Amino acid sequence: MREQVVDDDLRHYVETAILPIYDRFDAAHGRNHAEKVIESSLGMAQMFDVNINMVYTVAAFHDVGLLDGRETHHLVSGRILRADNQLLRWFSSSQIEIMAQAVEDHRASAAHTPRSIYGCIVADADRNMDIDVIVTRTLQYGFANYPQLGRDEHINRALNHLRQKYGRNGYLRLWISGSSAEKALHDLWNRIDDSDSIRRLVADRYDKLMAIGCMHHF
C-alpha cells in the first residue's frame, strides 16, 4: 500500500490554529503529547484503507476540549471539531461528523467500541504505555488533587489506579489487534502483576519526585 501524505495546507492550519491550544494545558496533555498522538496515529493509519487527512485531524483535535476541563473533554473536543468551519476546506459535512465521533470515542474509560476505524486509531495512539511516565503522572495527579495524603497513601492510591486502569482486568481497552500498543499493554500487565516490583517502582518514583519538588506539576 502506498504511503499517504497529509495535505500541506491542512497541516499548516492545524500547526498554526489548533496545536497552539495545547500550550495552555498541563505537561501531560501539552503540544508534545498532541504531536506524539498524531505521529502514532499516522503510523497506524498505514495499516488501513483510510483518509490520512481525517486521521491527522482527529488526532490533532482529540484533546482540545480540555479547555473546559477533563471530565467531558472528549465531548467538548467533538463539539469544537464540528464547529470549526475551516475544516470544510478539506472535508465534507459527513466526514466532519465521522471525525467528531472519533474524537468523542477516544477516551480510555469509554464503555463502547469506537464507531469507526478513525476512533480506534486515535484511541490506541493516545495510550501511553511507558511505565515510568504512567507512574509519574499518576503520582503527580495525586499530589495536585489529594495533598492531604501521606507517602504510603499516595503510593497505595497510585498502585490502585495502575491496577484499575492498566491491569490485566483494568478498564483500558485497545482496539487494533497486533499493534505495538497491544504488545506494550501486555508487558504492562506483567509488570503490574509483580506486586513487590511495582510497589518498589512507585515508591522510588515518589521519593524522587519529592526530592526534586515536582509535587504539583501534573
C-alpha positions in Angstrom: 0.0 0.0 0.0 1.4 3.4 -1.0 2.2 5.7 2.0 -0.3 8.5 2.3 0.8 12.1 3.0 -1.2 14.8 4.8 -2.3 17.8 2.8 0.2 20.7 3.2 -2.5 23.4 3.7 -4.3 21.3 6.3 -1.1 20.6 8.2 -0.3 24.4 8.2 -3.8 25.2 9.5 -3.5 22.6 12.3 0.0 23.7 13.3 -0.9 27.4 13.4 -4.5 27.3 14.7 -5.0 24.0 16.6 -1.8 22.8 18.1 -1.2 26.1 20.0 -4.3 25.3 22.0 -2.3 22.5 23.7 0.2 25.1 25.0 -2.4 26.0 27.6 -2.6 22.5 29.1 -0.5 20.6 31.7 2.7 18.8 30.6 0.9 15.5 30.3 -1.5 16.9 27.7 0.6 19.7 26.1 1.7 20.1 22.5 4.3 17.4 22.8 1.5 14.9 23.7 -0.6 16.0 20.7 2.3 15.6 18.3 3.0 12.1 19.6 -0.6 11.1 19.2 -0.5 12.5 15.6 2.7 10.6 14.8 1.4 7.4 16.3 -2.0 7.8 14.5 -0.3 8.4 11.1 1.8 5.3 11.6 -1.2 3.1 12.4 -3.1 4.6 9.5 -0.8 3.0 7.0 -2.2 -0.4 8.1 -5.7 0.5 6.8 -7.6 2.0 3.8 -8.4 5.3 5.4 -8.3 9.0 4.6 -5.0 10.2 6.0 -6.2 13.8 6.3 -9.1 12.6 8.5 -6.7 10.6 10.7 -4.4 13.6 11.1 -7.3 15.9 12.0 -8.9 13.5 14.6 -5.5 13.2 16.3 -4.9 16.9 16.3 -8.3 17.7 17.8 -8.6 14.8 20.3 -7.8 16.7 23.5 -8.7 20.4 22.6 -11.8 20.0 24.8 -9.5 20.2 27.9 -10.2 23.9 27.6 -13.4 23.1 29.6 -11.8 20.6 32.0 -11.1 16.8 32.0 -14.4 15.2 32.8 -16.2 15.8 29.4 -13.2 16.9 27.4 -13.8 14.2 24.7 -17.3 15.5 24.1 -16.2 19.1 24.1 -13.4 18.2 21.6 -16.0 16.8 19.3 -18.1 19.9 19.5 -15.1 22.1 18.8 -14.3 20.0 15.7 -17.9 20.1 14.4 -17.9 23.9 14.9 -14.7 24.6 13.0 -15.9 25.8 9.6 -12.3 26.0 8.3 -12.4 22.2 8.0 -14.9 22.5 5.2 -12.0 23.5 3.1 -10.8 19.8 3.2 -13.8 17.7 4.3 -17.5 17.1 3.6 -20.1 17.5 6.4 -20.3 13.7 6.7 -16.6 13.4 7.1 -16.6 16.0 9.8 -19.2 14.1 11.7 -17.2 10.9 11.5 -14.2 12.8 12.8 -16.1 14.4 15.6 -17.5 11.0 16.7 -13.9 9.6 16.6 -12.7 12.3 18.9 -15.7 11.6 21.3 -14.8 7.9 21.3 -11.1 8.2 22.2 -11.3 8.2 26.0 -9.8 5.2 27.8 -12.8 4.8 30.0 -15.3 4.7 27.2 -17.7 1.9 27.6 -18.4 1.3 23.9 -16.3 0.4 20.9 -15.4 3.4 18.7 -17.9 4.0 16.0 -15.3 4.0 13.2 -11.7 3.0 12.4 -10.7 6.6 13.0 -11.9 6.4 16.6 -10.0 3.1 17.0 -6.8 4.6 15.7 -6.8 7.7 17.8 -7.8 5.8 20.9 -4.9 3.4 20.6 -2.5 6.2 19.6 -3.5 8.1 22.8 -2.5 5.2 25.1 0.9 5.9 26.7 2.3 2.6 27.9 5.6 3.8 29.3 5.5 2.6 32.9 7.7 5.5 34.2 5.6 8.1 32.6 2.4 6.4 33.8 3.6 6.2 37.4 4.9 9.8 37.4 1.7 11.2 36.0 -0.4 9.2 38.5 1.6 10.4 41.5 1.6 14.0 40.3 -2.2 13.8 39.8 -2.4 12.6 43.4 -0.2 15.4 44.7 -2.3 18.0 43.0 -5.7 16.6 43.9 -5.1 14.8 47.3 -2.5 17.0 49.0 -3.6 15.7 52.4 -2.3 12.2 51.7 0.9 10.9 53.2 3.6 8.9 51.5 2.1 5.4 51.9 -1.4 6.7 51.0 -0.1 8.3 47.8 1.7 5.1 46.9 -1.3 2.9 47.5 -3.6 5.3 45.6 -1.2 5.1 42.6 -1.0 1.3 42.8 -4.8 1.0 42.8 -5.1 3.3 39.8 -2.5 1.3 37.9 -4.4 -1.9 38.5 -7.8 -0.4 37.8 -6.8 1.2 34.5 -3.8 -0.8 33.2 -4.0 -4.1 35.0 -5.0 -7.4 33.4 -8.6 -6.8 34.4 -8.4 -3.0 34.0 -10.8 -0.8 32.1 -8.3 0.4 29.5 -9.0 -1.3 26.2 -7.3 -1.3 22.8 -9.0 -1.8 19.5 -6.3 -2.6 16.9 -5.0 -6.1 17.2 -1.3 -6.7 16.6 -0.3 -3.1 17.2 2.7 -2.0 19.2 0.3 -0.6 21.8 -1.2 -4.1 22.3 2.3 -5.6 23.0 3.2 -2.8 25.3 -0.1 -3.3 27.3 0.7 -7.0 27.7 4.1 -6.1 29.0 2.4 -3.7 31.5 0.2 -6.5 32.7 3.3 -8.5 33.6 4.9 -5.5 35.4 1.8 -4.8 37.4 1.3 -8.5 38.3 4.6 -8.5 40.1 3.3 -6.7 43.2 6.6 -6.3 45.0 8.4 -4.9 42.0 5.7 -2.4 41.0 5.4 -1.2 44.6 9.2 -0.6 44.7 9.0 1.3 41.4 6.1 3.5 42.6 7.8 4.2 46.0 11.1 5.1 44.2 9.4 7.4 41.8 7.5 9.1 44.7 10.8 9.7 46.6 12.5 11.1 43.5 9.6 13.5 42.8 9.6 14.7 46.3 13.3 15.2 46.3 13.2 17.5 43.2 10.0 19.3 44.2 7.7 18.0 41.4 4.6 17.6 43.6 2.2 19.9 41.7 3.2 19.8 38.0 0.5 17.4 36.7 
